């Protein structure tokens, strides 16, 4: 199947080359209407990703079709140690995950006149994750995750007067169907079977009106409506082989919410150097809660190449269904995960001062900020009376962060670019429920260095090094993490054909090592993913296609504090 897929991609590549040649022949007569890009990336453990992007452009409309897919296997080694009430439990877990994903996107832009613009977008996303875990010498856990997502958007803009007055309407509807079956074996006997089925959906509607006023001010106003709802059907059965006449337990859960959000913003230029924006957005939900979100932003030009800005914002983040679902998810015989349906949205107040400088060979961008997050959401753990480990989520009281972000990209020569970035953060959080204490008082810093070397035309070397210092998060201390990625790219045919080779986590150093803070119990978790990999890639653009650069992060950040290969 993989061989046929690769053959199909290379056959399509041949067709694209012919189209490129034909497009060059016809360029003197008319602008080419058909363009696109194709890429294939393959590593030496039979993992691959592929993308096909096609565009068809006419005078009054454009059509874009995109496909991306990937198939990869991830190996993770985990260790979990716990000490509670004089009981010691140690687990060694070997995990293999197979990811298979297909994403199809269709977009149509209609511009029948300069005053009327239409956009229709349709997406289909079909991910599938199969997880096999060997726990100790005699336990095996098999978990499947299948999702089908269909999402469509429609937008319309009417321009009454160019750069002065316009009205926009847009809406999005998303439908998802999830299935999450699992089987747990001990000594080759099934001791637990479960399946969680969900149907999360959401709808988003928005109307915006923008007008430039006679005093050179800019007025923005509108209203948003957001609603999401979900039906969760959870089935579980203990020891199904021994209790054939025992009916499984079932839980049916329903969730829905509705949010209305009017807003009004005003911005203006005061003189040549000063600009400001002020406004307010308010959320009102079906539970009767009212959330005001003020905005204040001012900027001042110190010189032609220097700017100083201040910004204050307030925004909310609502918990997702993984965090809300109260069903008890079986991880192993002594480890469970459960959401918290009483979670409230996080409310973050942020004030920042930004200074930017742009020179001929160097740029400096620094941001000093203060975040105060009310009801912050944190992953937590606790022990049940039978010494099982329960992973869940809870709201803290407040989390304060003082931080400084600095970026200093500079280009000492035309063939060398160095882009260092630093982040320094001090965090203080509070919150307590029973034995769970979310108090932290910690400092950490991160660094990211990207170095690009262009020894000749269409050739590029890139090195990316990232470091995260030891730090503390609620209930845990997290050890340092660092890794280095290297890549080289060579372009041909005027850089339309690109061949690349990359190595992720060159020295195989990236790992997750976390342990609980001192208390009545102790928990330590170590997880090592096989992030060291060699990739070879092929990309071809035809008829002047310029796609957006979207790069998958080979080191994604997981949300849960305890990582057991899931």
Steps between C-alpha positions, in 0.01 A plus 500: 500500500785738587682409179194581288453831683861603438474397133184709467674806647798468266267451202325820599839671532578405139168652393585819690838529325321478165254764617790725604659470157168567330439795734834654399409459133165671552628777730544736208135459404319504834555456868486134605181412689611160633770478766591288796752323717578143596725374780600169652705441817625158603713380788692174527249330731220497237335821621388745233303821447364635174328814374329591174389862447316610186374842393284609206471877450258687278405864470214497749556184698769271642490133591747332741520132587743366760578154631740402775557160653746330725573155635747452781584268786615645831680302768492625860663353811349608833565432867259584779588469869266582788518484878184540708405373847809273514406345164753507216402440137738507204386468138701471183297575186601449137264675257466485124262740328395498136370832369309512171343826390331646191404867464312633197421869453297668225477880473317723250552878483245703302558867420234598243580869564739712702223558756385141560715209617390144583695215658394136547724250678446129568728267699501126567744365760532125560762415766546153648733409788565143611690453827651176629656497846699230674481563876744291696529135397139388486271797424399639162281796413363569151333835435350623174399855419300577185371846416300642209473879477303696242520879510366766266526881501326770298603866497376811320643851491335807349714809452288816497805722448857375460709544818213683670189288553435124482272228640603136556292191577645155568399171654659162577345164580701199619386141553726236658445134579746328736542137599746390769486119561756326720580151631722416795660154533668330795672169423323505160158522667273801442430669835360831379317621189380857445385725219434872505300652214462875461330733253639851569364780279530876496363796306651849477326804349644850477406839354754784478464861393801727438491870422764772472376821661556859394740562789736232358375256758412138430185338643450122527184345641319168473353202677608136529303189587665172599336174604639151556326182606603139547347161574729248672412131520743310723486120538729291723509139614729327750622143437265437204638148438418387855165678528332425169152559647594829661373805311753784456449834674398797287521875544331751273610861547382814322662842496405824327579868535413825321704822501408845364780757455440859385805725461596860418851633422631841400849578371665818377829658402599803711770684312773318315641301792211399727229238434242352738215250510239459772193280527294242681368151425253325729405131522165390638435125525194286570598453867453871563872579530617834358865550400624847391819512290648852472778586254749787510793528260728799441816530290756778464768532231826598665675518162463363149640166614382489866156457653369477855158347570273415793210256488244376752260216415261268679391169347358162595587139416228239540583140599484238226301178520801293609516718810121507555393137445431337841525141368776293659754404233688175568876542442611191693381305804625765743495817286192690383417831338186704558387842385338762719157627382508787753799673334453870436667698218842651559498880501837652413589868550816595313699825503812531285757756391671439168808666353615433145810612316585431136848558362676404179643175631327449835154520653408501868149427620438483876176458696459541875166359614286418801224235484240445770290192420191455714364146546796356308456137392767256615544122456510335843547157652369336816490156662178311566442296820605181316833666399401553136635807322234742370590764241262793462471880469397781732475879516754682712438840654748715309828462313728803462781509246768765449703442188743641249522384137793609284568428131819621329515385137810630324666446165875564525552391137263431207560126541451474880196573717493443877169523686533458878194527725481498879209478742519558877195434718422511871173328595302509821174306527257413778211261548412206722239225519543227763850355466555670162709816534559711186741742666814571296774761517746432221734657246587346165658607175493372143728560206457437129786543251439478125804528274462511121794475257460556124834400344368542146181575313207264576698317770429536872628350826298548818565412864243539776592458866244528782551494875254505789634545852377305804181645641202434724138453399208429736581185703818424301859594428598463134861435401677672210450401137703584188548378144664590167347470150705527178385528139635573152302598190608524135287664232494426129315644197501851642419364851173350379633150578640459851670198657559504875662283765448552874583340831271563797638483854852434374643379832177332621485721811135607512317338793231557761609466863265620772449421867261620766594751766557381854188396691322195640543317171753488219457459124765489228444471127764460229407482131729473197359526150698385195545854365838426335415447132639556150273655237536552125257730322399598148296810412403635158319827421364553151370810325622742768303346787595648841349295784501601864785351699338269758745275685395223736671521839692174553502571875137584590418617852265263682234640730506238777775507763523120523585341163446130450536477124151621418 
